Every structure is written in structure tokens, then in C-alpha cells.
Amino acid sequence: MEISRHAHRKDEHLSLAEKFYTPVAASQFDDLRFIHQSLPEMAVADVDLTTHLGPLSLPVPLLIEAMTGGSPRTGKVNASLGRLAAQTGMAVASGSQSIALKDSQAIATFTPLRENNPDGLVFANIGAGHGSQDARTVVDMLAANALEIHINTAQELVMPEGDRAFHWLDNIGETVARLNVPVIVKEVGFGMAHETLQQLAAVGVTLVDLGGRGGTNFAQIENFRRPGKDLDYLAGWGQTTVESLLEARQQPELQLIATGGIRQPLDIAKALALGANVVGSAGQILHHLIKTDEAATTQFLLDWQTGLKTIMTLLGTTSIADLQQQHLLLSRELRDYCEQRQLTY
């Protein structure tokens, strides 16, 4: 009965993510501007999208971000995501595998990510409350190239059946020290402040998924699941993806994945220019997959890659490292945020 309840929650999350999907993101990428270069002196074919995340080399700086798994329905989605990753060269991350630690039958809803993407990069996923042994188990489950440890305090507190105590740093530090694959600490849509990033760096974390506000909103989703829907005032909680990227500039030793409200290639280019090594999307990809099919979604993701190359050509940049040297103009609102937070930009 316990496992059945967890599986039902996975299906609820999938349905509600689509219910609350909006094509207009609040991640603040529209508050950033590039400076056009009229004489790039290069060709689109000169652009190299290769990037690195710790020891991992990625052919494109794009990640199919953590979504789902744990029920028959979500297992089918994971099979599709695995095929999308294989066809586009993108890395793909699993949804939380905690349920599979409790019920061996749930394992088969996660393994399609690897079965349909045998040669690509797959990231396992587990909550921060788990220790290094559980971390090894979920990595082995997917023959994963890296592990995402998700931190989701706001989601848990709004979730009717969520956790109410949060002592995670020791677990995170132990897992980073003991695991034999890279460990990425991931927010789930509420962004990160530089104070949090300092805490993570202090326990050995070098890879962070900022998970900013502006994409899938788990405060909104979990509040909808509450009988009284009484925590709606937390729907805007957290830092946007752009604010989180600006916060992270204070911790240059960290390598970053930017996720949260990525809607088109211009958002991707801006996130990379602000310092991200990789840019991830979940809700936009899921929405496209639900509304179309795998073939159309594959083309959609390949078009993103073409679009990113187009923008990089407009800027005269041939590599991700070059793009990260571009100066962005900030809106008055973002400048005010940086000044109040004493952030350099």
C-alpha cells in the first residue's frame, strides 16, 4: 500500500506538471540582452558545442532534466526520454529513484533511460536524505555516469506528506567523498543563493544544478495536492534561474547546470554566457512530448542545437568558453537585485 501511494504521487506530479505548464517563463531571461556583432568573421560550421562537466565531456551543452519514474506510466515516459537522448546527443537525468529503493518492481520504470540510451550520458537521482550506499545503488541501477542529489526543502514543506526535518549536508559530503562518479547537487525549482553554494563547496561539492524559479513549480504542484490548497502564497518562493546564475558568480570554483524556465535557444545562450556549463530543461520537453510525439520532439531538440549555433555565430563565438566571455546587459530590476545582494556582474 505504501509503494502504491508513492507510485500514484509520481503520476500526479506528471499530470500536474503539464496542467500548470505555461509557455511564458518567469526565469528572467528576458531581462538580459546580448550585444549584436555585425562582423563575426566565422561560419556556423565553425561552432563547437562541446562542453565539460567535471570529468564528463558532453557533445552538446544540453540536458534532458530529471522528470519521472516510479510507475508504469512514468516508465513509458522514461523510455521515450532515453530514446530522445540517444537521438540528440543530449545527457538525460532520471527522476528521483528513492521509490526503487523500497520496491524492486519500480526499478523497471527507471532502467529504460539506460536501455534506450546505451552509449549516452545518464544521470541517476536521489534525495539528499540518503547516504552513500543508497547513492551507489541508484547509480548502479542505471550504470549512470553521474549522480544528481536533489535538495527540495520548499517542495517537501508544501507537500502534504513531505519531510519536516532537513539535515542534509553531512550526507551530501559523505556521498561526494565516497562515490566513484561525479556528484551534482540539484535544486528542484527554487534556485540557489551564494550562501547555499558556499555551504556546498565547504563539503566538497564542485558540480551544482541551480534549479531556478521560472519552470516547473513544485510549490504550486504540491499545494494543489493539499486538501485546503492553503499555501498558495509560496508559489513565487525562491530565486529565478537568472538570479541564481548571478549568485553563483560569487563561487567561480563551481561548475554549473542552469535549469528552470528554459523555453528556447536564446535562453540557453544567455544561461551559458552567465557561466553555466550545461543547460537543462524538463517541463518544456515533457510538454512537447505529450502534445506531439518522439519524432517531433527529437526534431524540436535538434532545432534548439541549430538555434544555439545561430546565436553563437551572431556573437562571433565559436565555443562555449568564448560564449562565457560575452557581456550581457541587465535590466534595471536585475541590477537592483545585484546591488541589494552585493553581487558583482
matplotlib code that plots the C-alpha trace (Angstrom):
import matplotlib.pyplot as plt

x = [0.0, 2.9, 4.6, 1.3, 0.7, 4.2, 3.6, 0.3, 2.1, 4.6, 1.6, 0.1, 3.3, 3.5, -0.1, 0.2, 3.4, 1.6, -1.6, 0.5, 2.8, 3.0, 4.9, 5.8, 8.5, 9.3, 13.0, 14.1, 16.0, 14.0, 15.8, 19.1, 20.4, 23.3, 25.2, 25.0, 28.2, 27.8, 31.1, 31.5, 34.2, 33.2, 30.7, 28.0, 30.0, 32.9, 30.8, 31.8, 29.1, 31.3, 31.3, 32.6, 31.0, 33.8, 35.4, 32.5, 32.6, 29.3, 28.8, 26.2, 25.6, 22.1, 20.5, 17.1, 16.5, 15.1, 11.4, 10.0, 9.9, 8.3, 5.0, 4.1, 3.0, 6.2, 8.3, 7.0, 7.9, 11.4, 11.7, 10.9, 13.3, 16.1, 15.4, 15.4, 18.7, 20.2, 18.9, 20.1, 23.4, 22.0, 22.6, 19.5, 18.7, 16.4, 13.7, 14.1, 14.9, 14.0, 10.9, 13.0, 15.0, 11.7, 10.2, 12.3, 9.4, 9.8, 13.3, 12.0, 10.4, 13.9, 16.1, 14.5, 16.6, 19.8, 18.3, 17.2, 20.4, 23.2, 26.1, 24.9, 25.3, 22.7, 22.5, 21.0, 18.9, 18.3, 17.2, 19.7, 18.4, 20.0, 23.6, 26.3, 25.2, 21.8, 23.6, 25.8, 22.6, 20.8, 24.0, 24.4, 20.8, 21.3, 25.0, 24.9, 27.7, 26.9, 24.5, 22.2, 21.3, 18.2, 17.5, 13.9, 13.1, 10.3, 8.7, 8.8, 7.3, 4.4, 3.9, 1.1, 3.1, 6.6, 9.5, 9.7, 13.3, 16.3, 19.9, 21.5, 25.0, 26.7, 25.0, 26.0, 29.6, 29.9, 28.4, 30.7, 33.7, 32.8, 31.1, 33.2, 31.1, 30.7, 28.0, 25.8, 23.7, 20.4, 17.7, 14.2, 12.9, 13.6, 17.1, 20.2, 21.8, 25.6, 25.3, 24.0, 26.7, 29.3, 27.9, 28.0, 31.6, 32.7, 31.7, 33.4, 30.7, 32.1, 29.0, 25.7, 22.4, 20.9, 17.3, 15.9, 12.4, 10.6, 10.0, 8.0, 6.8, 6.7, 5.3, 2.3, 2.0, 2.2, -0.2, -2.7, -2.4, -3.2, -6.8, -7.2, -4.8, -3.7, -0.1, -0.7, 1.3, 4.5, 4.0, 6.6, 9.2, 12.9, 15.4, 14.9, 17.3, 19.0, 19.2, 20.7, 23.3, 24.2, 24.5, 26.8, 29.3, 30.5, 31.6, 33.7, 35.2, 31.8, 30.7, 27.0, 24.0, 21.3, 17.7, 14.3, 12.2, 14.3, 12.0, 14.1, 17.7, 18.2, 17.6, 20.2, 22.8, 22.1, 22.5, 25.8, 27.0, 26.2, 28.5, 26.6, 28.5, 25.3, 21.6, 18.7, 15.0, 12.3, 8.8, 9.3, 10.5, 7.7, 5.1, 6.3, 6.5, 2.9, 1.5, 3.4, 5.4, 9.0, 9.9, 8.7, 10.3, 13.6, 13.5, 12.5, 15.6, 17.9, 16.4, 17.5, 21.0, 20.9, 19.4, 22.2, 24.8, 23.0, 23.1, 26.8, 27.5, 25.7, 28.0, 31.2, 31.8, 32.9, 33.0, 31.1, 34.2, 34.0, 30.3, 31.0, 33.2, 30.2, 29.0, 25.2, 23.2, 21.0, 17.6, 17.2, 15.4, 18.3, 20.9, 18.9, 18.9, 22.6, 23.2, 21.0, 22.7, 26.2, 26.8, 29.4, 28.0]
y = [0.0, 2.4, 1.8, 2.1, 5.6, 6.7, 5.5, 7.4, 10.5, 10.1, 10.0, 13.1, 15.0, 14.2, 15.3, 18.4, 19.5, 19.5, 21.1, 24.1, 24.3, 27.8, 28.9, 32.1, 31.5, 33.7, 32.9, 36.5, 35.6, 38.4, 40.8, 40.1, 41.4, 40.4, 43.0, 42.1, 41.8, 42.7, 41.2, 37.8, 36.6, 33.0, 30.4, 28.5, 25.3, 26.7, 26.5, 23.7, 22.9, 20.5, 21.3, 19.7, 18.9, 17.8, 14.8, 14.3, 15.5, 16.4, 16.8, 19.5, 21.7, 20.4, 18.1, 16.4, 17.2, 15.0, 14.3, 11.0, 7.2, 5.0, 3.9, 2.1, 5.3, 7.2, 4.2, 4.7, 8.3, 7.4, 5.0, 8.0, 10.2, 7.7, 7.5, 11.3, 11.5, 8.8, 10.6, 14.1, 13.5, 15.2, 13.9, 12.7, 12.7, 10.3, 11.4, 10.5, 6.8, 6.7, 4.6, 2.0, 1.5, 0.5, -1.6, -3.6, -3.7, 0.1, -0.4, -1.4, 2.1, 3.8, 1.4, 2.3, 5.5, 3.4, 0.6, 3.1, 5.1, 2.6, 4.8, 8.2, 10.1, 9.2, 10.8, 8.9, 10.9, 10.5, 12.7, 14.4, 12.4, 9.2, 8.1, 6.9, 3.3, 4.2, 6.5, 3.7, 1.5, 4.1, 4.7, 1.0, 0.7, 2.9, 2.3, 6.1, 8.4, 10.8, 11.3, 14.1, 14.7, 16.8, 19.3, 20.3, 21.8, 24.1, 21.2, 18.9, 21.6, 22.2, 18.5, 17.1, 14.0, 15.7, 15.8, 18.3, 18.0, 18.8, 17.9, 17.1, 18.5, 15.5, 13.1, 15.2, 15.5, 11.7, 10.8, 13.2, 11.7, 8.1, 7.8, 6.9, 9.1, 12.9, 14.2, 17.1, 18.8, 19.9, 22.3, 21.5, 24.9, 27.3, 28.5, 28.9, 31.7, 32.2, 31.3, 27.8, 27.4, 28.3, 25.5, 23.0, 24.0, 23.5, 19.8, 19.1, 19.8, 21.0, 20.5, 22.2, 22.3, 25.6, 24.7, 28.2, 29.5, 30.0, 26.5, 23.6, 24.9, 22.3, 24.7, 25.2, 21.4, 20.3, 23.0, 21.7, 18.3, 19.8, 19.4, 23.1, 24.4, 26.8, 27.5, 29.3, 32.3, 30.3, 29.9, 32.7, 31.4, 31.4, 32.9, 32.8, 31.0, 34.2, 35.4, 32.0, 32.3, 35.8, 34.4, 31.6, 34.1, 34.6, 30.9, 30.6, 27.3, 25.6, 24.2, 24.8, 23.4, 26.0, 24.8, 26.4, 28.0, 27.3, 27.9, 28.5, 28.7, 32.3, 31.4, 28.6, 31.0, 33.6, 30.9, 29.7, 33.3, 33.8, 30.9, 27.7, 24.7, 22.9, 24.0, 21.7, 21.5, 19.3, 20.9, 22.2, 18.9, 17.0, 19.3, 18.9, 15.1, 15.0, 17.3, 15.8, 12.6, 11.3, 12.2, 15.7, 16.2, 14.9, 17.5, 20.1, 19.4, 19.3, 22.7, 24.0, 23.0, 24.7, 27.8, 27.9, 27.7, 30.5, 32.8, 32.0, 33.0, 36.3, 36.9, 35.8, 32.9, 29.5, 27.7, 27.6, 29.1, 32.0, 32.5, 32.6, 35.7, 37.6, 40.6, 40.8, 43.9, 43.6, 45.2, 47.8, 45.1, 42.7, 45.5, 46.4, 42.7, 42.5, 45.7, 44.7, 41.3, 42.8, 40.7, 41.5, 41.4]
z = [0.0, 0.8, -2.5, -4.4, -2.8, -3.9, -7.4, -7.6, -6.5, -9.4, -11.8, -10.1, -10.5, -14.2, -14.8, -12.7, -14.3, -17.7, -16.1, -14.9, -17.9, -19.3, -22.5, -20.7, -18.2, -15.1, -15.1, -16.1, -19.3, -21.0, -18.6, -20.3, -23.6, -25.9, -28.0, -31.7, -33.6, -37.3, -38.5, -36.8, -39.3, -38.9, -40.2, -38.4, -39.2, -37.0, -33.9, -31.5, -28.9, -26.8, -23.1, -19.9, -16.5, -14.2, -15.9, -18.3, -21.9, -23.4, -27.2, -26.7, -23.6, -23.1, -20.5, -20.6, -16.9, -14.2, -14.5, -13.6, -12.9, -10.3, -12.0, -15.2, -16.9, -16.0, -17.0, -20.6, -20.4, -19.3, -22.3, -24.6, -22.8, -23.2, -27.0, -27.2, -25.5, -27.8, -30.9, -30.0, -28.1, -25.0, -21.5, -19.6, -15.9, -14.0, -11.7, -8.1, -7.7, -4.0, -4.7, -6.4, -3.1, -1.4, -4.2, -6.6, -9.1, -9.6, -10.9, -14.3, -14.6, -14.4, -16.4, -19.8, -19.6, -20.0, -22.1, -24.8, -24.5, -24.1, -25.1, -23.8, -20.6, -17.9, -14.5, -11.6, -9.0, -5.2, -2.4, 0.0, 2.9, 1.6, 2.4, 0.1, 0.0, -1.4, -3.8, -5.1, -5.6, -7.8, -9.8, -10.4, -11.3, -14.4, -15.0, -14.5, -15.5, -12.6, -9.7, -9.0, -5.3, -5.2, -2.4, -2.2, 1.1, -0.2, -2.1, 1.0, 3.2, 0.9, 0.1, 2.4, 3.2, 2.9, 5.3, 8.1, 9.2, 7.0, 8.0, 4.6, 4.4, 6.1, 3.7, 0.7, 1.8, 2.5, -0.9, -2.7, -1.0, -1.5, -4.8, -7.9, -10.3, -10.3, -7.9, -8.8, -6.2, -7.7, -6.6, -7.9, -8.9, -6.1, -7.1, -5.0, -3.1, -2.8, 0.9, -0.1, -2.7, -0.1, 2.2, -0.6, -1.6, 2.0, 2.0, -1.3, -3.9, -7.2, -9.5, -9.0, -10.8, -9.8, -10.5, -10.5, -10.2, -13.5, -14.8, -13.2, -9.9, -7.2, -4.6, -6.9, -7.7, -4.1, -2.9, -5.4, -3.8, -0.3, 0.8, 1.6, -1.0, 1.7, 0.8, -2.5, -1.2, -1.6, -5.4, -6.0, -3.5, -4.4, -6.8, -10.5, -12.8, -13.8, -10.2, -9.3, -12.0, -10.8, -7.2, -8.5, -10.0, -6.4, -6.4, -9.6, -8.5, -9.0, -12.4, -13.1, -14.7, -15.3, -15.3, -14.7, -17.4, -20.4, -23.3, -26.4, -27.7, -26.7, -23.1, -23.4, -24.9, -22.1, -19.4, -20.9, -21.1, -17.4, -16.6, -17.0, -18.5, -19.3, -19.6, -18.7, -19.5, -18.1, -18.5, -22.0, -23.3, -21.4, -22.8, -26.4, -26.0, -24.6, -27.3, -30.3, -30.4, -30.2, -33.7, -33.5, -30.1, -31.4, -34.2, -31.7, -29.6, -32.7, -33.7, -30.3, -31.1, -34.5, -32.9, -30.3, -33.1, -34.9, -31.9, -31.2, -34.8, -34.3, -31.4, -33.2, -30.7, -31.8, -28.4, -25.1, -23.5, -25.9, -25.2, -21.5, -22.1, -23.6, -21.7, -21.1, -20.4, -17.3, -16.8, -14.0, -11.9, -12.1, -11.4, -8.4, -7.3, -7.7, -5.7, -2.8, -2.7, -3.2, -6.3, -9.0, -12.5]

ax = plt.figure().add_subplot(projection="3d")
ax.plot(x, y, z, "-o")
ax.set_aspect("equal")
plt.show()
